[in-house]
Amino acid sequence: MVTTRPIKEIVRDNLNNLAAAHPSLSQHKQIAAKSGIHETTIARIRKAQHACDIETLEAVAKAFGLHAWQLMVDGWDATNPPVLQPLTEAERRLYEKIRDLSSDLATVNRNS
């Protein structure tokens, strides 16, 4: 579905919904501290007064354990972020391999 809403409004809504769903990141100051983005910029993004650059969006998304693209998807529930779905069988197998490798790397890192 193609949206006609401005991206900064979509990001505003998603960020505010995420903040509401994550009490430890509900205030501008908390998001700023975790993302490394100035508190004033966070406040402006949360009011759709600022169309941020991709680096800022990536830092804010990372504070919530997300990717920047997820903050630009309209109409999702903050407790259930959107995920990429494989379109082909080859993509499905690739995603499975990546998931398995990620799990293997996490095990190695814990044992290091």
N, CA, C and O atoms as a GROMACS GRO file, in nm:
protein
  448
    1MET      N    1   0.083  -0.117   0.000
    1MET     CA    2   0.000   0.000   0.000
    1MET      C    3   0.089   0.125   0.000
    1MET      O    4   0.180   0.137   0.082
    2VAL      N    5   0.062   0.214  -0.090
    2VAL     CA    6   0.137   0.339  -0.098
    2VAL      C    7   0.065   0.444  -0.014
    2VAL      O    8  -0.056   0.461  -0.024
    3THR      N    9   0.141   0.511   0.069
    3THR     CA   10   0.083   0.612   0.156
    3THR      C   11   0.103   0.751   0.098
    3THR      O   12   0.200   0.776   0.027
    4THR      N   13   0.012   0.839   0.129
    4THR     CA   14   0.026   0.978   0.085
    4THR      C   15   0.064   1.068   0.202
    4THR      O   16   0.084   1.188   0.185
    5ARG      N   17   0.074   1.011   0.321
    5ARG     CA   18   0.114   1.090   0.438
    5ARG      C   19   0.263   1.123   0.430
    5ARG      O   20   0.342   1.041   0.383
    6PRO      N   21   0.300   1.242   0.474
    6PRO     CA   22   0.443   1.276   0.477
    6PRO      C   23   0.519   1.181   0.571
    6PRO      O   24   0.471   1.144   0.678
    7ILE      N   25   0.640   1.143   0.527
    7ILE     CA   26   0.723   1.052   0.607
    7ILE      C   27   0.746   1.106   0.747
    7ILE      O   28   0.744   1.029   0.843
    8LYS      N   29   0.768   1.237   0.762
    8LYS     CA   30   0.795   1.289   0.896
    8LYS      C   31   0.676   1.269   0.989
    8LYS      O   32   0.695   1.257   1.110
    9GLU      N   33   0.553   1.264   0.936
    9GLU     CA   34   0.435   1.235   1.019
    9GLU      C   35   0.430   1.087   1.056
    9GLU      O   36   0.392   1.052   1.168
   10ILE      N   37   0.467   1.002   0.963
   10ILE     CA   38   0.471   0.858   0.991
   10ILE      C   39   0.576   0.829   1.097
   10ILE      O   40   0.551   0.754   1.192
   11VAL      N   41   0.695   0.888   1.082
   11VAL     CA   42   0.803   0.870   1.180
   11VAL      C   43   0.758   0.923   1.316
   11VAL      O   44   0.779   0.858   1.418
   12ARG      N   45   0.695   1.041   1.317
   12ARG     CA   46   0.644   1.098   1.442
   12ARG      C   47   0.551   1.000   1.512
   12ARG      O   48   0.568   0.971   1.630
   13ASP      N   49   0.453   0.948   1.439
   13ASP     CA   50   0.356   0.857   1.499
   13ASP      C   51   0.422   0.729   1.550
   13ASP      O   52   0.394   0.683   1.660
   14ASN      N   53   0.510   0.672   1.469
   14ASN     CA   54   0.578   0.549   1.510
   14ASN      C   55   0.667   0.572   1.631
   14ASN      O   56   0.670   0.491   1.723
   15LEU      N   57   0.740   0.683   1.631
   15LEU     CA   58   0.828   0.712   1.744
   15LEU      C   59   0.748   0.737   1.872
   15LEU      O   60   0.787   0.690   1.979
   16ASN      N   61   0.640   0.810   1.862
   16ASN     CA   62   0.556   0.834   1.980
   16ASN      C   63   0.492   0.706   2.030
   16ASN      O   64   0.482   0.684   2.151
   17ASN      N   65   0.449   0.619   1.938
   17ASN     CA   66   0.391   0.491   1.979
   17ASN      C   67   0.496   0.401   2.044
   17ASN      O   68   0.468   0.332   2.142
   18LEU      N   69   0.618   0.403   1.989
   18LEU     CA   70   0.726   0.326   2.049
   18LEU      C   71   0.759   0.376   2.189
   18LEU      O   72   0.777   0.298   2.282
   19ALA      N   73   0.766   0.508   2.203
   19ALA     CA   74   0.796   0.567   2.334
   19ALA      C   75   0.689   0.528   2.436
   19ALA      O   76   0.720   0.498   2.551
   20ALA      N   77   0.564   0.528   2.394
   20ALA     CA   78   0.455   0.489   2.484
   20ALA      C   79   0.463   0.342   2.523
   20ALA      O   80   0.426   0.304   2.634
   21ALA      N   81   0.512   0.259   2.431
   21ALA     CA   82   0.521   0.115   2.457
   21ALA      C   83   0.647   0.076   2.534
   21ALA      O   84   0.656  -0.036   2.584
   22HIS      N   85   0.744   0.167   2.543
   22HIS     CA   86   0.871   0.140   2.612
   22HIS      C   87   0.893   0.246   2.719
   22HIS      O   88   0.955   0.349   2.692
   23PRO      N   89   0.845   0.223   2.840
   23PRO     CA   90   0.857   0.323   2.947
   23PRO      C   91   1.000   0.372   2.970
   23PRO      O   92   1.019   0.488   3.008
   24SER      N   93   1.098   0.288   2.948
   24SER     CA   94   1.237   0.331   2.970
   24SER      C   95   1.286   0.427   2.861
   24SER      O   96   1.392   0.487   2.874
   25LEU      N   97   1.208   0.440   2.754
   25LEU     CA   98   1.244   0.532   2.645
   25LEU      C   99   1.125   0.623   2.613
   25LEU      O  100   1.101   0.654   2.496
   26SER      N  101   1.053   0.664   2.713
   26SER     CA  102   0.933   0.743   2.689
   26SER      C  103   0.960   0.894   2.681
   26SER      O  104   0.878   0.967   2.626
   27GLN      N  105   1.071   0.940   2.734
   27GLN     CA  106   1.100   1.082   2.737
   27GLN      C  107   1.207   1.118   2.633
   27GLN      O  108   1.290   1.035   2.597
   28HIS      N  109   1.202   1.242   2.585
   28HIS     CA  110   1.301   1.289   2.488
   28HIS      C  111   1.443   1.264   2.538
   28HIS      O  112   1.530   1.219   2.464
   29LYS      N  113   1.464   1.296   2.665
   29LYS     CA  114   1.598   1.284   2.725
   29LYS      C  115   1.647   1.139   2.721
   29LYS      O  116   1.764   1.114   2.693
   30GLN      N  117   1.559   1.043   2.748
   30GLN     CA  118   1.597   0.902   2.748
   30GLN      C  119   1.632   0.854   2.606
   30GLN      O  120   1.730   0.783   2.587
   31ILE      N  121   1.551   0.894   2.508
   31ILE     CA  122   1.578   0.856   2.369
   31ILE      C  123   1.709   0.920   2.323
   31ILE      O  124   1.790   0.856   2.256
   32ALA      N  125   1.728   1.046   2.360
   32ALA     CA  126   1.850   1.118   2.323
   32ALA      C  127   1.973   1.047   2.380
   32ALA      O  128   2.072   1.028   2.309
   33ALA      N  129   1.967   1.010   2.506
   33ALA     CA  130   2.081   0.944   2.570
   33ALA      C  131   2.114   0.811   2.502
   33ALA      O  132   2.231   0.779   2.481
   34LYS      N  133   2.012   0.735   2.468
   34LYS     CA  134   2.036   0.602   2.409
   34LYS      C  135   2.074   0.611   2.261
   34LYS      O  136   2.149   0.527   2.212
   35SER      N  137   2.025   0.713   2.190
   35SER     CA  138   2.051   0.723   2.046
   35SER      C  139   2.172   0.809   2.013
   35SER      O  140   2.230   0.797   1.905
   36GLY      N  141   2.211   0.898   2.107
   36GLY     CA  142   2.320   0.990   2.078
   36GLY      C  143   2.275   1.110   1.996
   36GLY      O  144   2.358   1.187   1.948
   37ILE      N  145   2.145   1.127   1.981
   37ILE     CA  146   2.088   1.240   1.907
   37ILE      C  147   2.041   1.344   2.008
   37ILE      O  148   1.984   1.309   2.111
   38HIS      N  149   2.066   1.470   1.979
   38HIS     CA  150   2.033   1.577   2.072
   38HIS      C  151   1.884   1.575   2.109
   38HIS      O  152   1.798   1.550   2.025
   39GLU      N  153   1.857   1.602   2.234
   39GLU     CA  154   1.720   1.602   2.287
   39GLU      C  155   1.626   1.695   2.210
   39GLU      O  156   1.510   1.661   2.188
   40THR      N  157   1.676   1.810   2.169
   40THR     CA  158   1.594   1.904   2.092
   40THR      C  159   1.553   1.844   1.959
   40THR      O  160   1.440   1.863   1.914
   41THR      N  161   1.644   1.772   1.895
   41THR     CA  162   1.613   1.707   1.767
   41THR      C  163   1.508   1.599   1.787
   41THR      O  164   1.416   1.586   1.707
   42ILE      N  165   1.521   1.521   1.894
   42ILE     CA  166   1.421   1.418   1.925
   42ILE      C  167   1.285   1.483   1.943
   42ILE      O  168   1.186   1.435   1.888
   43ALA      N  169   1.279   1.591   2.017
   43ALA     CA  170   1.152   1.660   2.041
   43ALA      C  171   1.091   1.708   1.910
   43ALA      O  172   0.970   1.697   1.890
   44ARG      N  173   1.174   1.761   1.821
   44ARG     CA  174   1.123   1.811   1.693
   44ARG      C  175   1.074   1.697   1.604
   44ARG      O  176   0.975   1.712   1.533
   45ILE      N  177   1.142   1.583   1.607
   45ILE     CA  178   1.098   1.466   1.530
   45ILE      C  179   0.964   1.418   1.584
   45ILE      O  180   0.874   1.384   1.507
   46ARG      N  181   0.950   1.415   1.718
   46ARG     CA  182   0.828   1.365   1.779
   46ARG      C  183   0.708   1.459   1.759
   46ARG      O  184   0.595   1.421   1.787
   47LYS      N  185   0.734   1.580   1.709
   47LYS     CA  186   0.626   1.674   1.678
   47LYS      C  187   0.611   1.691   1.526
   47LYS      O  188   0.532   1.774   1.481
   48ALA      N  189   0.685   1.614   1.448
   48ALA     CA  190   0.687   1.624   1.302
   48ALA      C  191   0.727   1.764   1.256
   48ALA      O  192   0.682   1.811   1.152
   49GLN      N  193   0.811   1.829   1.335
   49GLN     CA  194   0.862   1.961   1.299
   49GLN      C  195   0.996   1.950   1.228
   49GLN      O  196   1.051   2.051   1.182
   50HIS      N  197   1.049   1.830   1.219
   50HIS     CA  198   1.184   1.811   1.167
   50HIS      C  199   1.185   1.687   1.079
   50HIS      O  200   1.150   1.578   1.124
   51ALA      N  201   1.225   1.703   0.954
   51ALA     CA  202   1.246   1.588   0.866
   51ALA      C  203   1.394   1.550   0.881
   51ALA      O  204   1.481   1.615   0.823
   52CYS      N  205   1.421   1.447   0.956
   52CYS     CA  206   1.559   1.412   0.990
   52CYS      C  207   1.629   1.339   0.875
   52CYS      O  208   1.565   1.284   0.786
   53ASP      N  209   1.762   1.339   0.881
   53ASP     CA  210   1.839   1.265   0.781
   53ASP      C  211   1.842   1.118   0.820
   53ASP      O  212   1.801   1.080   0.929
   54ILE      N  213   1.891   1.036   0.729
   54ILE     CA  214   1.888   0.891   0.750
   54ILE      C  215   1.977   0.848   0.866
   54ILE      O  216   1.943   0.752   0.936
   55GLU      N  217   2.088   0.917   0.889
   55GLU     CA  218   2.176   0.881   1.001
   55GLU      C  219   2.105   0.902   1.134
   55GLU      O  220   2.118   0.821   1.226
   56THR      N  221   2.030   1.011   1.143
   56THR     CA  222   1.954   1.038   1.265
   56THR      C  223   1.846   0.933   1.283
   56THR      O  224   1.826   0.881   1.393
   57LEU      N  225   1.777   0.902   1.175
   57LEU     CA  226   1.672   0.801   1.181
   57LEU      C  227   1.729   0.665   1.222
   57LEU      O  228   1.667   0.593   1.301
   58GLU      N  229   1.845   0.631   1.169
   58GLU     CA  230   1.909   0.504   1.206
   58GLU      C  231   1.944   0.501   1.354
   58GLU      O  232   1.922   0.400   1.420
   59ALA      N  233   1.998   0.610   1.407
   59ALA     CA  234   2.035   0.616   1.548
   59ALA      C  235   1.913   0.604   1.638
   59ALA      O  236   1.917   0.533   1.739
   60VAL      N  237   1.806   0.672   1.603
   60VAL     CA  238   1.682   0.665   1.683
   60VAL      C  239   1.624   0.525   1.676
   60VAL      O  240   1.584   0.469   1.778
   61ALA      N  241   1.619   0.468   1.558
   61ALA     CA  242   1.565   0.332   1.543
   61ALA      C  243   1.648   0.232   1.624
   61ALA      O  244   1.592   0.145   1.690
   62LYS      N  245   1.780   0.246   1.619
   62LYS     CA  246   1.868   0.154   1.692
   62LYS      C  247   1.843   0.161   1.842
   62LYS      O  248   1.855   0.060   1.912
   63ALA      N  249   1.808   0.279   1.892
   63ALA     CA  250   1.778   0.292   2.035
   63ALA      C  251   1.662   0.201   2.076
   63ALA      O  252   1.654   0.158   2.191
   64PHE      N  253   1.574   0.172   1.982
   64PHE     CA  254   1.460   0.083   2.008
   64PHE      C  255   1.483  -0.058   1.956
   64PHE      O  256   1.393  -0.142   1.959
   65GLY      N  257   1.604  -0.085   1.908
   65GLY     CA  258   1.635  -0.218   1.854
   65GLY      C  259   1.574  -0.242   1.717
   65GLY      O  260   1.545  -0.356   1.680
   66LEU      N  261   1.555  -0.134   1.641
   66LEU     CA  262   1.494  -0.144   1.509
   66LEU      C  263   1.588  -0.093   1.401
   66LEU      O  264   1.697  -0.044   1.429
   67HIS      N  265   1.544  -0.106   1.277
   67HIS     CA  266   1.612  -0.050   1.161
   67HIS      C  267   1.538   0.075   1.118
   67HIS      O  268   1.418   0.088   1.142
   68ALA      N  269   1.608   0.166   1.053
   68ALA     CA  270   1.548   0.293   1.011
   68ALA      C  271   1.424   0.272   0.925
   68ALA      O  272   1.325   0.343   0.942
   69TRP      N  273   1.427   0.178   0.833
   69TRP     CA  274   1.314   0.158   0.743
   69TRP      C  275   1.186   0.126   0.821
   69TRP      O  276   1.076   0.161   0.778
   70GLN      N  277   1.200   0.060   0.936
   70GLN     CA  278   1.081   0.023   1.012
   70GLN      C  279   1.006   0.146   1.064
   70GLN      O  280   0.884   0.144   1.076
   71LEU      N  281   1.079   0.253   1.095
   71LEU     CA  282   1.015   0.375   1.143
   71LEU      C  283   0.939   0.448   1.033
   71LEU      O  284   0.859   0.538   1.060
   72MET      N  285   0.964   0.410   0.907
   72MET     CA  286   0.899   0.476   0.795
   72MET      C  287   0.780   0.399   0.739
   72MET      O  288   0.721   0.439   0.640
   73VAL      N  289   0.745   0.287   0.805
   73VAL     CA  290   0.630   0.207   0.762
   73VAL      C  291   0.507   0.258   0.834
   73VAL      O  292   0.504   0.265   0.957
   74ASP      N  293   0.406   0.292   0.760
   74ASP     CA  294   0.285   0.350   0.816
   74ASP      C  295   0.194   0.244   0.879
   74ASP      O  296   0.177   0.135   0.826
   75GLY      N  297   0.137   0.280   0.993
   75GLY     CA  298   0.028   0.203   1.052
   75GLY      C  299   0.062   0.074   1.122
   75GLY      O  300  -0.020  -0.018   1.120
   76TRP      N  301   0.178   0.061   1.182
   76TRP     CA  302   0.209  -0.063   1.253
   76TRP      C  303   0.200  -0.044   1.404
   76TRP      O  304   0.211   0.067   1.455
   77ASP      N  305   0.181  -0.155   1.472
   77ASP     CA  306   0.169  -0.158   1.617
   77ASP      C  307   0.309  -0.156   1.678
   77ASP      O  308   0.396  -0.233   1.639
   78ALA      N  309   0.331  -0.067   1.773
   78ALA     CA  310   0.463  -0.051   1.835
   78ALA      C  311   0.511  -0.176   1.906
   78ALA      O  312   0.631  -0.192   1.929
   79THR      N  313   0.421  -0.266   1.940
   79THR     CA  314   0.462  -0.390   2.006
   79THR      C  315   0.489  -0.501   1.906
   79THR      O  316   0.528  -0.612   1.943
   80ASN      N  317   0.467  -0.472   1.776
   80ASN     CA  318   0.487  -0.572   1.672
   80ASN      C  319   0.541  -0.504   1.546
   80ASN      O  320   0.468  -0.487   1.448
   81PRO      N  321   0.670  -0.464   1.547
   81PRO     CA  322   0.728  -0.393   1.434
   81PRO      C  323   0.723  -0.476   1.305
   81PRO      O  324   0.722  -0.599   1.310
   82PRO      N  325   0.720  -0.408   1.191
   82PRO     CA  326   0.717  -0.480   1.064
   82PRO      C  327   0.848  -0.554   1.040
   82PRO      O  328   0.954  -0.511   1.086
   83VAL      N  329   0.839  -0.664   0.970
   83VAL     CA  330   0.957  -0.742   0.933
   83VAL      C  331   0.952  -0.767   0.782
   83VAL      O  332   0.846  -0.766   0.721
   84LEU      N  333   1.069  -0.791   0.726
   84LEU     CA  334   1.075  -0.825   0.584
   84LEU      C  335   1.032  -0.969   0.566
   84LEU      O  336   1.077  -1.058   0.638
   85GLN      N  337   0.947  -0.990   0.471
   85GLN     CA  338   0.902  -1.125   0.441
   85GLN      C  339   0.967  -1.170   0.310
   85GLN      O  340   0.976  -1.092   0.216
   86PRO      N  341   1.013  -1.295   0.304
   86PRO     CA  342   1.074  -1.343   0.180
   86PRO      C  343   0.969  -1.351   0.069
   86PRO      O  344   0.854  -1.388   0.092
   87LEU      N  345   1.012  -1.314  -0.050
   87LEU     CA  346   0.922  -1.320  -0.165
   87LEU      C  347   0.937  -1.450  -0.242
   87LEU      O  348   0.844  -1.493  -0.311
   88THR      N  349   1.053  -1.511  -0.231
   88THR     CA  350   1.078  -1.636  -0.304
   88THR      C  351   1.130  -1.741  -0.208
   88THR      O  352   1.166  -1.712  -0.094
   89GLU      N  353   1.134  -1.863  -0.255
   89GLU     CA  354   1.189  -1.973  -0.176
   89GLU      C  355   1.337  -1.950  -0.148
   89GLU      O  356   1.385  -1.980  -0.038
   90ALA      N  357   1.410  -1.897  -0.244
   90ALA     CA  358   1.553  -1.869  -0.226
   90ALA      C  359   1.573  -1.764  -0.116
   90ALA      O  360   1.664  -1.777  -0.034
   91GLU      N  361   1.489  -1.661  -0.113
   91GLU     CA  362   1.498  -1.560  -0.007
   91GLU      C  363   1.467  -1.622   0.129
   91GLU      O  364   1.534  -1.592   0.227
   92ARG      N  365   1.367  -1.709   0.136
   92ARG     CA  366   1.332  -1.775   0.261
   92ARG      C  367   1.451  -1.854   0.314
   92ARG      O  368   1.483  -1.847   0.433
   93ARG      N  369   1.518  -1.930   0.226
   93ARG     CA  370   1.635  -2.009   0.267
   93ARG      C  371   1.749  -1.917   0.312
   93ARG      O  372   1.819  -1.947   0.409
   94LEU      N  373   1.768  -1.807   0.241
   94LEU     CA  374   1.870  -1.711   0.279
   94LEU      C  375   1.843  -1.654   0.418
   94LEU      O  376   1.934  -1.647   0.500
   95TYR      N  377   1.719  -1.614   0.446
   95TYR     CA  378   1.682  -1.561   0.577
   95TYR      C  379   1.707  -1.665   0.685
   95TYR      O  380   1.752  -1.631   0.794
   96GLU      N  381   1.676  -1.791   0.657
   96GLU     CA  382   1.700  -1.897   0.755
   96GLU      C  383   1.850  -1.912   0.783
   96GLU      O  384   1.890  -1.928   0.898
   97LYS      N  385   1.932  -1.905   0.679
   97LYS     CA  386   2.077  -1.915   0.697
   97LYS      C  387   2.130  -1.797   0.780
   97LYS      O  388   2.214  -1.814   0.868
   98ILE      N  389   2.081  -1.678   0.749
   98ILE     CA  390   2.123  -1.560   0.824
   98ILE      C  391   2.082  -1.573   0.970
   98ILE      O  392   2.161  -1.543   1.060
   99ARG      N  393   1.960  -1.617   0.996
   99ARG     CA  394   1.913  -1.635   1.133
   99ARG      C  395   1.999  -1.738   1.205
   99ARG      O  396   2.036  -1.718   1.321
  100ASP      N  397   2.031  -1.850   1.138
  100ASP     CA  398   2.115  -1.953   1.199
  100ASP      C  399   2.256  -1.900   1.228
  100ASP      O  400   2.312  -1.927   1.334
  101LEU      N  401   2.312  -1.826   1.132
  101LEU     CA  402   2.445  -1.769   1.153
  101LEU      C  403   2.446  -1.668   1.267
  101LEU      O  404   2.540  -1.664   1.346
  102SER      N  405   2.341  -1.588   1.275
  102SER     CA  406   2.331  -1.491   1.385
  102SER      C  407   2.327  -1.562   1.519
  102SER      O  408   2.390  -1.519   1.615
  103SER      N  409   2.253  -1.671   1.524
  103SER     CA  410   2.245  -1.748   1.648
  103SER      C  411   2.382  -1.808   1.682
  103SER      O  412   2.424  -1.807   1.797
  104ASP      N  413   2.450  -1.862   1.580
  104ASP     CA  414   2.584  -1.919   1.601
  104ASP      C  415   2.682  -1.812   1.651
  104ASP      O  416   2.760  -1.837   1.743
  105LEU      N  417   2.677  -1.692   1.590
  105LEU     CA  418   2.764  -1.583   1.633
  105LEU      C  419   2.736  -1.540   1.776
  105LEU      O  420   2.828  -1.511   1.852
  106ALA      N  421   2.609  -1.536   1.812
  106ALA     CA  422   2.574  -1.498   1.949
  106ALA      C  423   2.630  -1.601   2.048
  106ALA      O  424   2.679  -1.564   2.154
  107THR      N  425   2.624  -1.727   2.012
  107THR     CA  426   2.678  -1.834   2.099
  107THR      C  427   2.829  -1.818   2.113
  107THR      O  428   2.883  -1.828   2.223
  108VAL      N  429   2.896  -1.794   2.002
  108VAL     CA  430   3.042  -1.777   2.003
  108VAL      C  431   3.079  -1.656   2.089
  108VAL      O  432   3.172  -1.663   2.170
  109ASN      N  433   3.007  -1.546   2.071
  109ASN     CA  434   3.037  -1.425   2.149
  109ASN      C  435   3.015  -1.446   2.298
  109ASN      O  436   3.091  -1.394   2.380
  110ARG      N  437   2.913  -1.521   2.334
  110ARG     CA  438   2.888  -1.548   2.478
  110ARG      C  439   2.998  -1.634   2.536
  110ARG      O  440   3.032  -1.621   2.654
  111ASN      N  441   3.054  -1.724   2.456
  111ASN     CA  442   3.156  -1.816   2.504
  111ASN      C  443   3.297  -1.759   2.495
  111ASN      O  444   3.392  -1.822   2.540
  112SER      N  445   3.311  -1.641   2.436
  112SER     CA  446   3.444  -1.579   2.421
  112SER      C  447   3.488  -1.513   2.549
  112SER      O  448   3.597  -1.456   2.554
   0.00000   0.00000   0.00000
